[in-house]
Amino acid sequence: MKAVFIDRDGTIGGGDEVTFPQEFKLFPFSRKAIDLLKNKGYKLFAFTNQPDLSEGKVAYKDFETELNSLGFDDLCICPHRPVDHCKCRKPSAYMINQMEIKYHLQLSECFVIGDRWSDMASGISAGTKVILVRTGAGNGAMGLYSNQWNPDRAAYIAEDLLDAVRWILNHA
């Protein structure tokens, strides 16, 4: 089964910080990118760390409603803060591995698209192909945080989500 794990903040919209669902703005190209993958039969998983959930600042249902409305097949949401030292927070591969089991995925055929080093490290650890987008924190992941992951491990460095999706459709 073909699948793509897509980060939320900085990848499909928002900026380089977590944005509450009521304030979240999609990038103009995101819906088209998601539709292209869906139309080609890819399973899509939202893939995001949302520490404000554990602090009670926002409800899980708000993220669930938002992400399901975009066409994601399932949600990988870590609600924990970094200080919680949970097993699911990116850069851990835990959320990807849970979807691997649930959907019988062949991870070497799957992709992670994100804007942060933690997205890339999670995908690499799980054995997926990774694509870094330059939106959000993407340029920082290339420079400032390149010591946290090896940018040479990226299958592609994309300008944005739509560029990443077009690359997948042309190379997968």
N, C-alpha and C positions, 0 to 999 in steps of 0.2 A: 504494500500500500504506500502510495506517495503522500508525504506529509510535510508541512512547513510550520515551524514554530515562529511566531511573530511577536516581538516585543511591542509594548504599548507606547509608553512615554518616550518621545523623541524619534520613534520609528513610524507609527501610523498617525501621530499627531502630537499636540502639546509641544513641550520643549525638552530641556535637559533636566527638568525637575518633575516630580510626581504632581499630577494635576487631578483634582477631584472630578468625577464624572460630569457633574453639572457645569463645570467650567472647561471641560476638555473640548478642544477643537481639532477635528481631523485635518490632516493635510489634504489639499484639493485632489491629489492623485490617489489617495489611499483606497477609496471605495472601488475605483477602477482596478487597482492592483489586486485587491482581494477577489473581486469578481473574475478576473482573468484566471487566477489559480483555481477557484471553485469550478469554473467552466471547463477546466482541463482535468477535473477529477481529483484534485489534491484535497486531503484532509487538512484543515487549518486549526491550529491551536494558538490561542492567545497565551502569552508567556511573559509574566510580569511579577515583579516584586512590588507589593503595596503595603508598606509598614504602617500606614495610617489606619489600616483595618484593625491592627492589634491595639492601637491606642484609642479606638472608638470614635475617631474623627469622621469616619465615613462607613457606610454599610456595605457588606459584600454584595447584597442584592443590587446596589447601584452599579457596581462594576459588571455584575452578571448581566443585567439588562442592557447596559451599553455595549458590551462585547458580543453578546448573542445577537443584537440587532445588526451588527456588522457582518454576520455570517460565519462566525467561528463555530467549529464543530464541538469544541470542548475548551475548557479554561484551565490554565495552569497559573494559579495565583498564590504566591507566597504572602501571607499576611504578617509576617514577622519582621522585627527590627534586626539590624545587624548584631546588636548586643544579646539577642535571644539565642544565638548560636544553634538555630534549627537545622534540620537536614534538607529542607526544601529551597531555601533562599539561593538564588543565583549568586555566585558561580557554580553552585552544586548542580549536578546532572540529575538530581532526584526527580524533579517534575517531568523531565523528558523520559526518564526510565519508567515512571508510572504510566505514561501514555503508551510507551513501547509495549508494556504488558497488556494494558487495556485494549489496545487496537491492533496488537500483533504486528507492530511496525518493524521494518528492517531499517535500523537507524542509519546505516551507511547510504541509504537512498533518500534520507530526509535532510531538510535544511533548517537552520536557525538564521533568522534575519533580525538584527538588532543594531543599536547604536552605542552600546557600552562594552567595555572589556569583559564584564561579567557575563553578558550574553554569549560572547565569543568563547570564553573559557568553558561555559556550561555546555555548549554545543560540541566543542572539541573533546571535552571529557566524555561525553555520551557517545561520541563516534559519528556525529552528523557532519555534514558540510556546513560551513558558516559563511555568512555574507554580512559584512559591516556596511551600514549606511552612514553617510556623512551628515545626515540631519541630526538634530538633538545634540547629543554628546559625542557624535561619531568622530569628529576631528580630534577631540581630546583622546579618544580611544586609540587613535593612530599615533599620537605623539606622547602626551603626558603619561598615559597609562600603558604604553607599549611594553613596559617592563612586566606587566601583569599577564600578558598573553603575547604570542608571537604573531604579528600581523601577516607574516608569510604563510601562516596556516589558513588564512581566509581563502575560500574558493574565489571570491570576488569582493572588491571594494566598490560599492555602488553610490551614486549620487543621492538616491532616495529609494523608497520602497518600490516604486514603479520600475525604476531601473533594475533593481534586484530581481523583481518578478520576471521581467523580460529576459534577464540573463538566465534565470532558471529554465524558463520555457524554451530557450534556444540551446541550452547546454545539458539538460537533464535527460 
